Amino acid sequence: MFSLGRDGMRDLQARAEDLSADLASGEWKPNRFDRRALLKLAGADGPVIDREAIVTMFDQLYKERGPRQLNKMTGRLTTLLMNTAAAQDLPSIAALPEGQEALSAVRSLVRSAA
């Protein structure tokens, strides 16, 4: 379960870095369903991916492709993106140094995987 706070942000960062490492080593290759989501998010401006951009991306993919799109995405990526959006629900948590580092790690993953 995802928790908010300093520990939750450190966990979010670690999961983003683990997925990035798996991408770099070839252990994880985004499938076509992942790529659709990543391409929609890669164009977002700023140092972090805004909550609204993530929610909009999931909504658009569902409307365009239906539930199959979301069901076929890699679970680790889907969970990471949903947790990233949830972390931004409380601006005081997202503004912590740990929060900014975690959100930046997710942004880095999206850019490199897209």
Secondary structure as UniProt FT lines:
FT   HELIX           6..25
FT   HELIX           32..42
FT   HELIX           51..65
FT   HELIX           67..71
FT   HELIX           75..87
FT   TURN            88..89
FT   HELIX           91..94
FT   HELIX           97..113
//
